[in-house]
Every structure is written in C-alpha cells, then in structure tokens.
Amino acid sequence: MTANMSTPSSINVTVDLTGKDFFETARLINGVILYPIICFPGIIGNIITLIVLSMKNMQTSTNAFLSALAVADIIKLTNDILYFFVLLLMRIDKDAAQTAYVHIYPQAHFIFNFSLCVSSWLTVTVAVERFILVCFPTKAKFICTRSRAIITCVIVYLVMVCFSLPCAFRYKTIYVYNNETGATIQDLEVSEMWSDKYFVTIYTWILNSLRCNIPLFILIILNTCIICSMRKARAKKNNSRRNRVTFMMITIIMCFLVFTTPDAIMSTFLKYGYHEANNYVKGMREFTDTLLTVNAAVNFIIYCWFGYTFRQNFKKLFCQRPSRGKEVFV
C-alpha cells in the first residue's frame, strides 16, 4: 500500500496493520498449529485406506473410486505440509523461507487446485454410482463395474490436469531491491497471462465452477435423491448391506458439502489468488483452506466408523497378534 501524510491514508495504514495482525494470527493457528495435527494423521490414514482397499475382498467399483479419492487426498495433504514447513522455516530464517516460498508456491497453487478438482469430481462419481445402485438396482450390475470405475478415475485425473494447468503459470519470479538492507530478494507477481482481465474472469469462473460450484450443485441433488430412496427402503424394512454402504457414502458426501462450501463462497465472490489478496482475504482463506484439509483427512475415520468390511480388514492387517501359534484378530 502506498501511504502519504494525509488523514485518509493514515487511516488506511491503520486498517492494513490490523488486517496484517489478523492474517498473522490466522496463519499461526491454521498453518503452524492445525496443519500438522490434521495432515500427518490424514496422510497415514489415506495410505492405510489404499492398503485396505487393495485387498481381494475389497475389489469393487465403489472402492476403486475411493482409492482414487485417497490418492487425491494424499496429494492435497502433502501439498499442505509443504506450507507448514515454509512457515516453520520463516521463524528460523526469513530470507530462506522467502526463497522457498517463491519456488514452491506457484507449483503448490497448481497442485492445490488440481487435487481439489479431482477430489470434487471423484466425490460426484461416487454419488452418481450410489444413485444408480439405489434407484436402479437391476441395471447397476451392468453399469457399475470396476473396470468402468477405473477408466472413469483416469479420465477425471487427466481432464482436471488440463483444466488446472493454467494455475501453474499464474505467478512469475521477480527480484526486488531492499533499500533498508541493500539486498536483492525474490518475490512473486502475477504473470502477463494472468494480468489479462478477460482471461482471468473467464478462467476463474470455469475453474471455480469445476472445482466447487457444479459439484456442490450435483451432490446436493443426488444426495437428496439417495436419502429419499433410503427412507423408502427403510419403510419396506430393506436394511441390506448395500444400504449400510450407501449411508457411509452419504456421510462422505455430507462432509464434502460442509467442508468445501466456505471455499466455494470465497472463490466465487472474492476472486483473488492467495498471494495478491489483501490481509483480510488471506486470513479468511487460512480458515477455509483448513476446512478443505480436514475434508481430505477425514474419510479414513468415516470408513472405520461405518464400514464393517473395511474395519474387519483393517483389524486383519494391522491389529493381529500371534497367540500360541495361532493368529487372533483383536
């Protein structure tokens, strides 16, 4: 911000300093404290999920989608951990942290959007499959095959890479001379491509629609249809294993809706990238990004809580102990 000696500018400086305090506090709470608490267990949980879902009795179309979702969540959580390490480095060596930030953030911005797009549309595919299984059970056997699920996952990854790729070119490195220290430091600024307001407006709406708005709209409709079908099945006392799995899928979808809606609102109405946003926006994004991190880490807990087969396989793999020459499952 450019300041002068006039009263309005002095007021603006005061407001900006208050905003900076808010941002610094938000970054401390989320990036330094909450991220490691969420990310490290989340990565471990998703790795365990991949191991359990790879077992022979777990080779279903639904689990193919959930495995691909776990991979996207691992990518997201690993990306968030890098941010945590940069913040730690900032407390030790600010110059080194600035250099690390300049080199990491442009790629991290791309990975962030890519992983979220993949996660959103894989959640949609899970909802679509569950809708078919619940509402059209006779056709589901022919439509919802594991091979089709794998092909769908590959397509989702490839398409979202293409749509997210411009995010990798949002920033460019510049060198700034510091008059106080006499040193030249690296910083980021928006690239020429992203300085075009027409491109930014069109692409931002496309990306936000793909990343959150369209998936949220589809998931709300499908989830409502699935819940209505579940109620009818319950009225008929049809408490099958399929319905239990469907209830677990509904929980995953509901968590997605809760944790991603704040980011959808921020991204739709405040179309800033993180780096060039003002301190208030960056502070709010710290909290909405943490909710996205929780969404990437929570699925393992849902599987263990609601998934009987998943829970039994988890115990078989990790909780068995030898007793008198026999294996006993805890």
URSULJO-V794566 format. One record per backbone hydrogen bond with DSSP energy under -0.5 kcal/mol. NH is the residue of the N-H (numbers start at 0). CO is the residue of the C=O. Records with the same first field share a line. If there is no record, write none. Layout:
NH=CO / CO
//
This chain:
2=0
9=5
10=6
11=7
12=8
13=9
14=10
15=11
16=12
17=13
18=14
19=15
20=16
21=17
22=18
23=19
24=20
25=21
26=22
27=23
28=24
29=25
30=26
31=26 / 27
32=27
33=28
34=29
36=32
37=33
38=34
39=35
41=37
42=38
43=39
44=40
45=41
46=42
47=43
48=44
49=45
50=46
51=47
52=48
53=49 / 50
54=51
57=54
58=55
59=57
63=59
64=60
65=61
66=62
67=63
68=64
69=65
70=66
71=67
72=68
73=69
74=70
75=71
76=72
77=73
78=74
79=75
80=76
81=77
82=78
83=79
84=80
85=81
86=82
87=83
88=84
89=85
90=86 / 87
91=87 / 88
92=88
96=92
97=93
98=94
99=95
100=96
101=97
102=98
103=99
104=100
105=101
107=103
108=104
109=105
110=106
111=107
112=108
113=109
114=110
115=111
116=112
117=113
118=114
119=115
120=116
121=117
122=118
123=119
124=120
125=121
126=122
127=123
128=124
129=125
130=126
131=127
132=128
133=129
134=130
135=131
138=135
139=135
140=136
141=138
142=138
143=139
144=142
148=144
149=145
150=146
151=147
152=148
153=149
154=150
155=151
156=152
157=153
158=154
159=155
160=156
161=157
162=158
163=159
164=160
166=163
167=164
168=165
169=166
171=188
173=186
175=184
177=182
178=176
181=177
184=175 / 182
186=173
188=171
190=169
194=190 / 191
195=191 / 192
196=194
199=195
200=196
201=197
202=198
203=199
204=200
205=201
206=202
207=203
208=204
209=205
210=206
211=207
212=207
213=208
214=208
215=211
216=212
217=213
218=214
219=215
220=216
221=217
222=218
223=219
224=220
225=221
226=222
227=223
228=224
229=225
230=226
231=227
232=228
233=229
234=230
235=231
236=233
237=232
238=236
239=237
243=239
244=240
245=241
246=242
247=243
248=244
249=245
250=246
251=247
252=248
253=249
254=250
255=251
256=252
257=253
258=254
259=255
260=256
261=257
263=259
264=260
265=261
266=262
267=263
268=264
269=265
271=269
276=272 / 273
281=277
282=278
283=279
284=280
285=281
286=282
287=283
288=284
289=285
290=286
291=287
292=288
293=289
294=290
295=291
296=292 / 293
297=293
300=297
301=297
302=298
303=299
304=300
305=301
306=301 / 302
307=305
310=306
311=307
312=308
313=309
314=310
315=311
316=312
317=313
318=314
320=327
322=325
325=322
327=320 / 325
329=318 / 327
//
